[in-house]
Structure formats: C-alpha cells, structure tokens
Amino acid sequence: MAAKQNYAEPSFLECGFGELEYKVITPEICCKCGTCEAFCPRIEHKESRPTLVEYDPLCGLCFAYCPRTFFNAAAIESRLFGRSKYHDETLGIFRNAMAVQSNKASKNVQDGGAVTALLVHALDKSIIDCAIVTDKDGDWRTIPKLAQNAEEVISAAGTKYTISNNVIAVKEALEKGYNKIGFVGTPCQIQALRKVQLLDEPYELGQEKIVLLIGLFCMENFDYDELMEGLIKGIFGLSPKEIERFEIKKGMFRVIDKDSEVHEIKLEETDKFTFVGCGPCFDFSSELADISVGSVGSPDDWSTVLVRTEAGEKLYNSAINAGTIKESALTEKGLALTYKLVANKIKRFENCTKKFEERGTKLDLQR
Ligand SMILES: Cc1cc2nc3c(=O)[nH]c(=O)nc-3n(C[C@H](O)[C@H](O)[C@H](O)COP(=O)(O)OP(=O)(O)OC[C@H]3O[C@@H](n4cnc5c(N)ncnc54)[C@H](O)[C@@H]3O)c2cc1C
C-alpha cells in the first residue's frame, strides 16, 4: 500500500453531520454501511438511520468517511494498487481470477464457501485475529458480528440479502483490543473502509488495525421490511422463520423453505424491494477489496474469486498451499456473464445519477 498523500479536499473536512444529513441521509443515498456510526461516538443508529446525538462543531469525520459524500475511485486505486484501472479493466484491478471451492464441506455456505474458508484460514495462520461477518436472528434480521474464532465465522456463513450496517462492528473490534481485523462486506462497505484507511485525515482511529478486506460481488441489496412484507409474506405466503436459505441464480430470486420447498420469482420483479440507497452504487465486484468473491462466473457450489492486492495474494496462496481451498480456471462464458452484470450496474448508476441531476443534485461519485 503506497504512502498517504493529500487526497481529501480541505472543504470536505469542514463539512459535518449537517451536510451528511442534507447530502446523503435525507435524499436517501445512504447505504447504511455503519461507518459514520462506527467512528463517531456522537452518531448512533436510531429509527434505522444515522442520528447525531450530541453536537460537535469541529468534527467532519462522518462526512469525510462516508462512501456517498464524495468518492474518487481512481485516487484510491492509485493509493492501493500504485495506479488507477485501465478503461478495459471492467472488474477492477486484480492479479488472479479463479473458480474456488472450500475443501471443508459446510452446509450453510452460499456458493463455494470461499469467503468462510479464507477467513478461517486467516484466523488459523494469525493473519487476522478476528473477523467482522454478518449473522442473522431467527427472523433473518441481519446482525453485524465480531467473530472471535473459526466457529463464529462458520456459523455466519451464507448470504443474507438485506442491509447490514457491518462497519459498526469494527468499533467493537477496536474497543476489544483486536489488532488484525478482517472484514467481509458489500462493495459500499469496502469503499468506506478504504476511505477510512487511505484518506489523509488527522484522526487516529486505529485504521492500521484493519488488515484484510474481503469484498462480495453485489448487484443490489434489499430492504428488510420491504422484502419480508412484500415478497416473503405478500407473494410467497411465508414468514421469515420458515426460510432456510436465499439464492439468486440464473435470473431468479429463490427462497428455500425449511421443508425444502422452493419459492421463486424473476429477479427483475424484485426491483421494488431493492434498498433505495443501492441506486447510486457503481461497484459490482468490490473493486477495492483485497480479495473479491461472488457466485456469477463459476459453476454451482463454486465461488468466483478475484485476488487483488499483495495482502490478498498472500492469504490466497497460503490457503491453496495448505489445501484449505481448491481452484479451477474460470471459463470465457463465466467471465462474460460477470462483465454483463458489471455493465448493468454501471447503467443503473448512471440512470440514478441523471435522476438526481434532474432534481438539481450533483452526486460526487467518480468511478
Ligand atoms: C446483498 C448481496 C448481494 C449479492 N449479489 C451478488 C450478485 O449479484 N452476484 C454474485 O455473483 N454474487 C453476489 N453476492 C455474493 C454471493 O451471494 C456470495 O456471498 C459469494 O458468492 C460468496 O459465497 P461463499 O460461498 O464464498 O460465501 P460464504 O462462505 O457463505 O460466506 C459469505 C459471507 O458473506 C457475509 N454476508 C452475508 N450476508 C451479508 C450481507 N448482507 N452484507 C455483508 N456481508 C454478508 C457472511 O457473513 C459470510 O462471511 C451478493 C452478496 C450479498 C450479501
């Protein structure tokens, strides 16, 4: 990782929660990553939104670290990879792209179990000393979780297709004294944590203790209440407690219930349940992660893995050499599908940006 340089424009540092509220929270472009809540003791999550509970005129940290206030991907890429991506690097900068499967079968993983296997291996080899993952309660409400051992990582495997303000658990990890924090999350959360790590800010928050970012591919996420009321109850006639697993496969949004019955609907018909804050996102493949993982591009029960940074490569090679994971080449057809999803996400982002501009708001999000 290259040394820090002046990246944030001084004017951003003069902005505070008022500007965050005006520019991000009120117009509903907040992605609820939890970053402002994690790093500012005066911001709490209340009534499902970041809320200022104590005024501080001097601090602009929430505005600076939010992935939606301003974002310059090329500047962060230069810092992280030593260069910005070329026009044809559709999936961002990476060193290696493979289909991957965990060698340890675990029933609740989503695809090839690559994420869980890599995190468990990283804990085992002391590359990390804890991992932030997404757990769930009995009603599939997401819970940002500080996993302190392999069992806790394994029990949080599997995709929950609803928003989780995971960065908040980084605060807990820092407070508990962890020094090598691993994190898995969606592209917006990875963007936020790269801002925390790489912006030239005066704040000493323990940024250097975040040592591994595993990013998920993500076309969109869903709002819990909309999804459960509108789709699960309204269309499938199920309660959250009856759900065993969610899947998005071959253009279908699928729910497998506890009696193994499959309920499905065309993915495009779920658009109305998409979380509104996902609109202004252009990043499908978590381009700023150390390692990115998704399902598209690989056969069933395998994960598509992009190894991006030196830290990511060290972990990946160590896991391959130890026999924790196995790899296989991606096919041209698989990669083409992935490129298609990237293009779809960028198109949605551009449409969203245009809508904001028509309403007189210019989003400062540069891909
Ligand atoms: C909201 C969302 C949308 C996605 N959309 C796509 C897509 O369009 N195309 C695609 O190819 N892949 C998508 N994925 C990724 C895919 O569902 C799998 O997570 C990925 O393939 C890894 O599989 P695995 O078996 O290696 O992971 P596992 O070993 O099962 O581990 C999954 C990890 O993801 C974490 N996690 C689960 N839910 C969330 C969440 N809501 N937020 C943050 N972290 C979470 C878990 O804690 C766990 O550590 C999406 C994931 C999410 C969360």
The ligand as an SDF file (V2000), in Angstrom:
LIG
                    3D

 53 58  0  0  0  0  0  0  0  0999 V2000
  -26.5260   -8.2850   -0.7190 C   0  0  0  0  0  0  0  0  0  0  0  0
  -25.6920   -9.2190   -1.5450 C   0  0  0  0  0  0  0  0  0  0  0  0
  -25.8520   -9.2420   -2.9320 C   0  0  0  0  0  0  0  0  0  0  0  0
  -25.0730  -10.1110   -3.7160 C   0  0  0  0  0  0  0  0  0  0  0  0
  -25.2250  -10.0860   -5.0740 N   0  0  0  0  0  0  0  0  0  0  0  0
  -24.4570  -10.8930   -5.8440 C   0  0  0  0  0  0  0  0  0  0  0  0
  -24.5890  -10.8700   -7.2630 C   0  0  0  0  0  0  0  0  0  0  0  0
  -25.3740  -10.0980   -7.8200 O   0  0  0  0  0  0  0  0  0  0  0  0
  -23.7940  -11.6920   -7.9920 N   0  0  0  0  0  0  0  0  0  0  0  0
  -22.8770  -12.5410   -7.3980 C   0  0  0  0  0  0  0  0  0  0  0  0
  -22.1770  -13.2700   -8.0980 O   0  0  0  0  0  0  0  0  0  0  0  0
  -22.7280  -12.5900   -6.0470 N   0  0  0  0  0  0  0  0  0  0  0  0
  -23.4960  -11.7940   -5.2670 C   0  0  0  0  0  0  0  0  0  0  0  0
  -23.3580  -11.8100   -3.9030 N   0  0  0  0  0  0  0  0  0  0  0  0
  -22.3230  -12.6870   -3.2930 C   0  0  0  0  0  0  0  0  0  0  0  0
  -22.8030  -14.1150   -3.0560 C   0  0  0  0  0  0  0  0  0  0  0  0
  -24.1250  -14.1440   -2.5780 O   0  0  0  0  0  0  0  0  0  0  0  0
  -21.8920  -14.8330   -2.0230 C   0  0  0  0  0  0  0  0  0  0  0  0
  -21.8210  -14.0620   -0.8430 O   0  0  0  0  0  0  0  0  0  0  0  0
  -20.4980  -15.0240   -2.5500 C   0  0  0  0  0  0  0  0  0  0  0  0
  -20.5430  -15.7700   -3.7520 O   0  0  0  0  0  0  0  0  0  0  0  0
  -19.6220  -15.7490   -1.5370 C   0  0  0  0  0  0  0  0  0  0  0  0
  -20.0340  -17.0830   -1.4360 O   0  0  0  0  0  0  0  0  0  0  0  0
  -19.2460  -18.0570   -0.4730 P   0  0  0  0  0  0  0  0  0  0  0  0
  -19.9060  -19.4060   -0.5060 O   0  0  0  0  0  0  0  0  0  0  0  0
  -17.7980  -17.9700   -0.7670 O   0  0  0  0  0  0  0  0  0  0  0  0
  -19.5220  -17.3200    0.9190 O   0  0  0  0  0  0  0  0  0  0  0  0
  -19.7540  -17.9070    2.3950 P   0  0  0  0  0  0  0  0  0  0  0  0
  -18.5960  -18.7510    2.7670 O   0  0  0  0  0  0  0  0  0  0  0  0
  -21.1200  -18.4440    2.5210 O   0  0  0  0  0  0  0  0  0  0  0  0
  -19.6500  -16.5210    3.2190 O   0  0  0  0  0  0  0  0  0  0  0  0
  -20.4980  -15.4470    2.9450 C   0  0  0  0  0  0  0  0  0  0  0  0
  -20.0440  -14.2770    3.7850 C   0  0  0  0  0  0  0  0  0  0  0  0
  -20.8420  -13.1550    3.4470 O   0  0  0  0  0  0  0  0  0  0  0  0
  -21.2420  -12.4950    4.6360 C   0  0  0  0  0  0  0  0  0  0  0  0
  -22.5320  -11.8390    4.4060 N   0  0  0  0  0  0  0  0  0  0  0  0
  -23.7290  -12.4420    4.3080 C   0  0  0  0  0  0  0  0  0  0  0  0
  -24.6980  -11.5490    4.1100 N   0  0  0  0  0  0  0  0  0  0  0  0
  -24.1050  -10.3400    4.0790 C   0  0  0  0  0  0  0  0  0  0  0  0
  -24.6040   -9.0110    3.9240 C   0  0  0  0  0  0  0  0  0  0  0  0
  -25.9120   -8.7340    3.7780 N   0  0  0  0  0  0  0  0  0  0  0  0
  -23.7170   -7.9910    3.9450 N   0  0  0  0  0  0  0  0  0  0  0  0
  -22.3940   -8.2280    4.1120 C   0  0  0  0  0  0  0  0  0  0  0  0
  -21.8740   -9.4710    4.2650 N   0  0  0  0  0  0  0  0  0  0  0  0
  -22.7260  -10.5220    4.2470 C   0  0  0  0  0  0  0  0  0  0  0  0
  -21.3130  -13.5950    5.6710 C   0  0  0  0  0  0  0  0  0  0  0  0
  -21.1350  -13.1190    6.9730 O   0  0  0  0  0  0  0  0  0  0  0  0
  -20.1900  -14.5480    5.2530 C   0  0  0  0  0  0  0  0  0  0  0  0
  -18.9900  -14.2220    5.9120 O   0  0  0  0  0  0  0  0  0  0  0  0
  -24.1280  -10.9720   -3.0930 C   0  0  0  0  0  0  0  0  0  0  0  0
  -23.9700  -10.9430   -1.7010 C   0  0  0  0  0  0  0  0  0  0  0  0
  -24.7340  -10.0540   -0.9200 C   0  0  0  0  0  0  0  0  0  0  0  0
  -24.5440  -10.0090    0.5830 C   0  0  0  0  0  0  0  0  0  0  0  0
  1  2  1  0
  2  3  1  0
  2 52  2  0
  3  4  2  0
  4  5  1  0
  4 50  1  0
  5  6  2  0
  6  7  1  0
  6 13  1  0
  7  8  2  0
  7  9  1  0
  9 10  1  0
 10 11  2  0
 10 12  1  0
 12 13  2  0
 13 14  1  0
 14 15  1  0
 14 50  1  0
 15 16  1  0
 16 17  1  0
 16 18  1  0
 18 19  1  0
 18 20  1  0
 20 21  1  0
 20 22  1  0
 22 23  1  0
 23 24  1  0
 24 25  2  0
 24 26  1  0
 24 27  1  0
 27 28  1  0
 28 29  2  0
 28 30  1  0
 28 31  1  0
 31 32  1  0
 32 33  1  0
 33 34  1  0
 33 48  1  0
 34 35  1  0
 35 36  1  0
 35 46  1  0
 36 37  1  0
 36 45  1  0
 37 38  2  0
 38 39  1  0
 39 40  1  0
 39 45  2  0
 40 41  1  0
 40 42  2  0
 42 43  1  0
 43 44  2  0
 44 45  1  0
 46 47  1  0
 46 48  1  0
 48 49  1  0
 50 51  2  0
 51 52  1  0
 52 53  1  0
M  END
$$$$
